[in-house]
Amino acid sequence: MAVLIYVLCAMTALVCAVLLLLGSRRAGSRMLFWSGLCFAGLAFTNLVVVVDALHVFPHENFSTLRLGSALVAMLLLLYGLIFEEK
């Protein structure tokens, strides 16, 4: 049951990323672009959580990859908030 929730979270983050990136392309907004990249990173993070929960690679620990990708995603959004806001 937990894996289903993780998959739904990954799919939701991916849909948000696609919609934000499409909106960024249509409106030309840099904030939408950085937000879309952040959600793409969060979708990747959730995908790593799914792989870790399913024990696809039972002897591997994905916690560093999971936390690192979440950090990169948040740093992308933070960069957009600080340097791209006009």
Contacts in CASP RR format, 6 or more apart in sequence:
PFRMAT RR
TARGET T0000
AUTHOR 0000-0000-0000
METHOD contacts of the structure
MODEL  1
MAVLIYVLCAMTALVCAVLLLLGSRRAGSRMLFWSGLCFAGLAFTNLVVV
VDALHVFPHENFSTLRLGSALVAMLLLLYGLIFEEK
2 53 0 8 1.000
3 50 0 8 1.000
3 53 0 8 1.000
3 54 0 8 1.000
6 46 0 8 1.000
6 49 0 8 1.000
6 50 0 8 1.000
6 53 0 8 1.000
7 50 0 8 1.000
9 46 0 8 1.000
9 49 0 8 1.000
10 43 0 8 1.000
10 46 0 8 1.000
10 47 0 8 1.000
10 49 0 8 1.000
10 50 0 8 1.000
13 39 0 8 1.000
13 40 0 8 1.000
13 41 0 8 1.000
13 42 0 8 1.000
13 43 0 8 1.000
13 45 0 8 1.000
13 46 0 8 1.000
14 39 0 8 1.000
14 40 0 8 1.000
14 43 0 8 1.000
16 36 0 8 1.000
16 39 0 8 1.000
16 43 0 8 1.000
17 36 0 8 1.000
17 37 0 8 1.000
17 39 0 8 1.000
17 40 0 8 1.000
17 41 0 8 1.000
17 42 0 8 1.000
17 43 0 8 1.000
20 32 0 8 1.000
20 33 0 8 1.000
20 35 0 8 1.000
20 36 0 8 1.000
20 39 0 8 1.000
21 32 0 8 1.000
21 33 0 8 1.000
21 36 0 8 1.000
21 37 0 8 1.000
21 40 0 8 1.000
23 29 0 8 1.000
23 32 0 8 1.000
24 30 0 8 1.000
24 32 0 8 1.000
24 33 0 8 1.000
24 35 0 8 1.000
24 36 0 8 1.000
30 80 0 8 1.000
30 84 0 8 1.000
31 80 0 8 1.000
31 81 0 8 1.000
31 84 0 8 1.000
31 85 0 8 1.000
34 76 0 8 1.000
34 77 0 8 1.000
34 79 0 8 1.000
34 80 0 8 1.000
34 81 0 8 1.000
34 84 0 8 1.000
35 77 0 8 1.000
37 73 0 8 1.000
37 76 0 8 1.000
37 77 0 8 1.000
38 73 0 8 1.000
38 74 0 8 1.000
38 76 0 8 1.000
38 77 0 8 1.000
39 73 0 8 1.000
40 73 0 8 1.000
41 69 0 8 1.000
41 70 0 8 1.000
41 72 0 8 1.000
41 73 0 8 1.000
41 76 0 8 1.000
42 70 0 8 1.000
42 73 0 8 1.000
44 69 0 8 1.000
44 73 0 8 1.000
45 66 0 8 1.000
45 69 0 8 1.000
45 70 0 8 1.000
45 73 0 8 1.000
48 62 0 8 1.000
48 65 0 8 1.000
48 66 0 8 1.000
48 69 0 8 1.000
49 66 0 8 1.000
51 57 0 8 1.000
51 62 0 8 1.000
52 62 0 8 1.000
52 63 0 8 1.000
52 66 0 8 1.000
END
